[in-house]
Amino acid sequence: MSRDDVIRKLDQLIEACQDGEDGYYVAAQGVHHTQLKAMLEWCSSQRGEFAEQLAELVAVLGGTLEIGASPANILYCRWDKIKSASRTGNMAAIVRECERGDAKAMQAYDEVLAYDLPEPVRKLIAWQYDKIKFSHQRLNRLNLPPMNEANMTVSMDY
């Protein structure tokens, strides 16, 4: 894989991470459960840090960021659903959209990891993938009522 191809793949992951950062921020604003809000804010911060790490790697490779109309824009438009769920305060819907977002992010990471990448690049991407997977599993373990219930309690036991 050429250096330019690696940089393009990193750009796609940066965009996915920035989208996740924004989406989790929106999600956190829509919940009032203190622990869940803290978890969503932490995920937002984490995705921002991941984007920064990937951007640093692009710079080390001699590239410049070219984030724009990539397939990631199409994959990550789900945050509109979070905004809608936030307005109604439906925490179950918010968490489900975050889960879907993490699943899409993991898919993007899987696609990039399928390429022949330089070892330092692969190592960072695999590490970030594991962290996103962990967050996804934490969201999956929340005890959520059916999606149609407007008021819900969230058990943060995991």
C-alpha positions in Angstrom: 0.0 0.0 0.0 1.4 3.4 -1.0 2.1 6.2 1.5 -0.7 8.2 -0.2 -3.2 5.3 0.1 -2.3 4.9 3.8 -2.9 8.7 4.4 -6.3 8.5 2.6 -7.4 5.6 4.8 -6.2 7.5 7.9 -8.2 10.5 6.7 -11.3 8.3 6.6 -10.8 7.2 10.1 -10.1 10.7 11.3 -13.4 11.8 9.8 -15.2 8.9 11.5 -13.6 9.8 14.9 -14.5 13.4 14.5 -18.1 12.4 13.7 -18.1 10.2 16.7 -16.8 13.0 18.9 -19.6 15.3 17.6 -22.3 12.6 17.9 -21.4 11.6 21.5 -21.4 15.2 22.4 -24.9 15.6 21.1 -26.0 12.4 22.8 -24.6 13.6 26.2 -26.5 16.8 25.9 -29.7 14.8 25.5 -29.5 12.7 28.7 -29.9 13.7 32.3 -28.7 10.5 33.9 -25.4 11.6 35.5 -23.4 8.4 34.9 -24.7 7.9 31.4 -24.0 11.6 30.6 -20.4 11.2 31.9 -19.9 8.1 29.9 -21.1 9.7 26.7 -18.9 12.8 27.3 -15.9 10.5 27.9 -16.6 8.7 24.6 -16.8 12.1 22.8 -13.5 13.1 24.3 -11.9 9.8 23.5 -13.0 10.0 19.8 -11.5 13.5 19.6 -8.2 12.2 21.0 -8.3 9.3 18.5 -8.7 11.9 15.6 -5.7 13.9 17.0 -3.5 10.7 17.2 -4.4 9.8 13.6 -3.8 13.3 12.4 -0.3 13.2 14.0 0.3 10.0 12.2 -0.7 11.6 8.9 1.7 14.4 9.6 4.5 12.0 10.4 3.9 10.3 7.0 4.2 13.7 5.3 0.6 14.1 4.5 -2.0 16.8 4.9 -5.6 16.2 6.0 -8.1 15.9 3.2 -11.3 15.4 5.0 -14.3 15.9 2.8 -17.0 14.0 1.0 -15.8 10.5 1.7 -18.0 7.4 2.3 -17.7 8.1 6.0 -20.0 11.1 5.6 -22.6 8.8 4.3 -22.0 6.2 7.0 -22.2 8.6 9.9 -25.2 10.7 9.2 -27.1 8.9 12.0 -26.4 11.7 14.4 -29.5 13.4 13.1 -31.4 10.6 14.8 -29.6 11.3 18.1 -30.5 15.0 17.8 -34.2 13.9 17.4 -34.0 11.5 20.3 -32.3 14.2 22.4 -35.2 16.6 21.9 -37.6 14.0 23.2 -35.3 12.8 26.0 -35.6 9.2 24.9 -32.4 7.8 26.4 -32.9 4.3 25.0 -33.0 5.8 21.5 -29.9 7.9 22.2 -28.0 4.9 23.4 -29.1 2.7 20.5 -27.9 5.3 18.0 -24.6 5.5 19.8 -24.3 1.7 19.6 -25.1 1.9 15.9 -22.5 4.6 15.5 -19.8 2.5 17.2 -20.7 -0.4 15.0 -20.2 1.7 11.9 -16.9 3.0 13.3 -15.7 -0.5 14.0 -16.7 -1.4 10.4 -14.6 1.5 9.1 -11.7 0.4 11.2 -12.1 -3.3 10.1 -12.0 -2.2 6.4 -8.8 -0.2 7.0 -7.2 -3.0 9.0 -7.8 -5.4 6.0 -5.1 -3.5 4.1 -1.4 -4.1 4.3 -0.4 -1.3 6.6 2.9 -0.3 8.1 3.3 -1.8 11.5 3.1 1.5 13.5 0.0 2.5 11.7 -1.6 -1.0 12.2 -0.7 -0.9 15.8 -2.4 2.4 16.5 -5.5 1.6 14.5 -5.9 -1.8 16.2 -5.5 -0.2 19.6 -8.1 2.4 18.8 -10.4 -0.3 17.4 -10.2 -2.2 20.7 -11.1 0.9 22.6 -14.1 1.6 20.4 -15.2 -2.0 20.7 -15.0 -1.8 24.5 -17.2 1.3 24.5 -19.7 -0.5 22.2 -19.8 -3.4 24.6 -20.4 -1.1 27.6 -23.3 0.5 25.8 -24.6 -3.0 24.9 -24.6 -4.0 28.6 -26.8 -1.2 29.7 -30.1 -2.4 30.9 -32.5 -0.6 28.6 -36.2 -0.8 28.4 -37.9 -1.1 25.0 -37.3 1.9 22.6 -40.9 3.1 22.8 -40.7 4.1 26.5 -40.1 7.8 26.9 -39.0 7.6 30.5 -36.5 5.0 31.5 -34.0 4.2 34.1 -30.5 3.1 33.2 -28.6 0.6 35.1 -24.9 1.4 34.8 -23.9 -2.0 36.2 -21.4 -3.5 33.8 
